[in-house]
């Protein structure tokens, strides 16, 4: 689950970084990223992953 989430984040970041028009190229297919975040939140591991990957992250 954590690897899937990391892959989804990386795809979104790469598409955004490589797109000169500012349009996100990776669609949210079936809300997969949100569903993955919800599941990780239920398991209590999402916040830890966000802190690990982005020390400046603050959960809203």
C-alpha positions, 0 to 999 in steps of 0.5 A, a space after each residue: 500500500 505504501 509503495 502504491 501511494 509513493 508511485 502515485 505521488 511520483 507519477 503526479 509530481 513527474 507529470 507536473 514537473 515535465 509539463 510546461 503548460 501547467 496541466 497535470 497529465 496524470 488523471 486521478 483514475 477512479 480516485 485511486 490516490 484518494 482511496 489509497 490515502 484514506 486506507 493509509 489514514 485508517 491504518 494510521 500510517 499516512 501521516 508518518 509517510 508524509 512526514 518522512 517524504 516531506 518534513 515541512 508537511 502539515 496535515 490539514 
